Amino acid sequence: MSVAVPARRAVCRNVLGQSLPFRPRLQHQQQRTAIFGSGGKKGDDEQPPSNRPNPVLEDFRRQSDANPVQSQQPQQQGHGPQAGDLTASSIFEDDRRAQRLVELYDAEEKNIAEGNTTGTSGKRRDPANMQRVLDPDPNARERWERKKVIQMVRRGGRMNKQQMVKRTEREHVLRTHNLKTSVKKLGMLARQIAGKTIDDAILQMRFSKKKVAQEVLQQLEYARDEAVVMRGMGLGGVETQGNAGKPNKASSLISGTAPAAPTAPTAPALSDPQDEKSPVQIQLKDGKRHTISDPSTIYIDQAWVGRGPFGQLPDFRARGQVNTMRTPWTSLSVVLKEEKTRIRLHEEREEKRKKAVLGKVWTHLPDRPVQWQRQWYTF
């Protein structure tokens, strides 16, 4: 008959005749000191942690005492969130941070002007560091300036035709983001708006039945606003800064107050030359007639499309089959110019046509008397 007893325990009972005393296993408790390690003695840590020398901290304190301006950092107002405060992920956080820096720099400039340098905060801009970024290669800049001066001297200050056009006419180019449409569909809209004024093109896209026409409408409005703000296009009818603030007929009608009557006879005011200009009728390159009332009107000179990347879209078919469709993306680019460019191109074409016509007209030789006529050769 077998007994379910471990072999070693059975042997011990048989040999010694009695069971061994049970010795419980004690868990080892690891002792840690304040610094590191385990099982250290109390005599090894005689000094408290606060009284130990720290060379890094002492070096930092010496530098802070030597440079109090650089050690001070702009402190945030309030330690915790306040009512009406913005979160760190807010889109206005960068603007507020920039405004705080501007206020700190203004306070620093004010303290420096008053002679008080202890209250300055923030770090001042170093002109040497700024010069490294703004002018990384001074020798190349000097060579470029010398080259331009030599060109000006050789030409006597005259500019070629391309430079004159760049200085006298405005131009703005805009490329839209990729639109979810094909080149064929967007190309028809590009041909539809090319050559029209920006207002007419926006009107065409507003009433168009094409799905992508609404996105093109938004991009045209954005391009128009960008051209007005960045290039100053389409501002021919706006008063100049010299006449700004002076009451005129329009301002009196808007405000509802009648203009003050002159107390003494004054000289007749010169009329605005813009009012005297009558609409100009020109002929476009394709032969169509076009009337221009304001030379500063913005029009679309060129419009073209560009093929973008292709996406992937599953097409579920019968019997568990799935096809992959390629969805096209296309971009639209437009070039905005003013009507004065059309006027210049029309004048150049007319001048070229007149030269070609007048150059082919036959003119008879002048009636001059024949001289030195002899019966023999004179050589």
Secondary structure as UniProt FT lines:
FT   HELIX           7..16
FT   HELIX           42..44
FT   HELIX           49..51
FT   HELIX           55..66
FT   HELIX           68..71
FT   TURN            83..84
FT   TURN            88..89
FT   TURN            91..92
FT   HELIX           93..114
FT   TURN            118..119
FT   HELIX           127..134
FT   HELIX           138..155
FT   TURN            156..157
FT   HELIX           161..168
FT   STRAND          171..175
FT   HELIX           183..193
FT   TURN            194..195
FT   HELIX           198..206
FT   TURN            211..212
FT   HELIX           213..226
FT   HELIX           227..231
FT   TURN            233..234
FT   TURN            236..237
FT   HELIX           241..243
FT   TURN            244..245
FT   HELIX           249..255
FT   HELIX           273..276
FT   STRAND          280..283
FT   TURN            285..286
FT   STRAND          289..292
FT   TURN            295..296
FT   STRAND          298..316
FT   HELIX           318..320
FT   STRAND          322..338
FT   HELIX           339..359
//
